[in-house]
Amino acid sequence: MAMIVMLLIAFRIIGSVFPETLPNFQPLAALFFCGALMAKGWRGWAIPLGAWVLTYPAPALIEGNAGYLSAGVIVTTILAFAVTFLIGKRLSGAGFGTLLLGSVASALAFHLITCGAAWIGGPLYPKNPA
């Protein structure tokens, strides 16, 4: 487990050091999905959450963007992780095809929640459907 956490930290830092070529190069949402499928009890949620809490300040410090540390961004990200986790928990014990579709669904849900919140709350994006 320590190796997985170390790899997550490495992916998080690499994604922050090379934001133009490797943006969001962080498999944390996948870890929440897989944690729900494989870990028993509280570990499926606590281990990925702990890895995220340990690595979350890295982009803000490396990129000098304090926006990563705002309450809205943190709450939105935790909500997106929770949805990903709950999809994985719901599909626990399902077959390969269902898990594959579930992983795609959880990735889409994470993307829609986080990018939707950035569009709604961020000043960088025009508020129109285009």
C-alpha positions, 0 to 999 in steps of 0.5 A: 500500500505504501508503494501505491501512495508513493506512486500517487504522490509522484504522479501528482508532483509530475503533473504539477511540474509539467502542467502543459504536457501532463495536466491532471496526471493523477489517478486518484479518482480511479483509486477511489473507484477501485478502493470501493471495489476492493477494500473492505470497510472504511479503508476503501474511502480512507486510503485514497482520501489520505493520499489526496490530502497528503498530495493536494497542496503540491500543485498550489505550491509548485504552480503558485496557484492558491485557487487550488486551496479554496473551499469551493474547489476542495468541496467540489473535488471531495464530492466528485471523489464521493460519487466515484467511490459510490459508483464503485461500491454499487458495482462491487461484485459485478462482472468485467463488462459492468466494471469497465462501463462503471469505470467510464461512468465514474470518470465521466461523472468526476469530469462533469462535476469538477469541470461543471463547477469550474465553469459555473464558479470560475471567472475564466470561462464565459457563462454560455453553452458554447 
